[in-house]
Amino acid sequence: MAFPSTCGVCGAATNETSCPQCGAAISASAGYDTRVAHPNPPGESTTLFQPRLLGEEGDADLTAPTDLGALAPVEDPTQQIPLFGERTTFGRHGADVNLPDPALSSPHFAVDRTAGAYFLCDLDSPSGTYLNDRRIRSCELAVGDVVRAGTTRLVFVQEPDDDE
């Protein structure tokens, strides 16, 4: 029996084990991936993560930075959430990346990119945001750092710049 699923990467609806839109694996164990779409309060989207594709809307020459950072579930670092743009917000709903964790605020934390560096910022969440088990308000991220918010644990990954 196929279960209606929502892709945790692009938000597409699917009854398969991989997303027909972006190809991501649909896994019940991934922290931000759900097998069955949960009902949301009125006005809230069921989309977990909807990135704008590079090159669309007249940005044909737009390319991803070679040193693009990402957050990935500690349990499955291959399920990366790319950190496009100057700020990416994370939370239970109403964020750029919505995570199905009832212990998260809406939104809970953000990752800002400034001059090639990434900074983790708590967004005044009641339960706080932790970097390597230390509560922070704002802190620069380094490869391998573990971000914890609610029960969600994500590791920061970044490919080195080809010029280095």
Secondary structure, DSSP 8 states (H G I E B T S, - for coil): ----EE-TTT--EESSSB-TTT--B--TTSTT-BSS-----TT----SB----TT-TT-TT----TT-EEEEETT-TTS-EE--SSEEEEESSSSSEE---TTS-SS-EEEEEETTEEEEEE-S-TT-EEETTEEESEEE--TT-EEEETTEEEEEEE---TT-
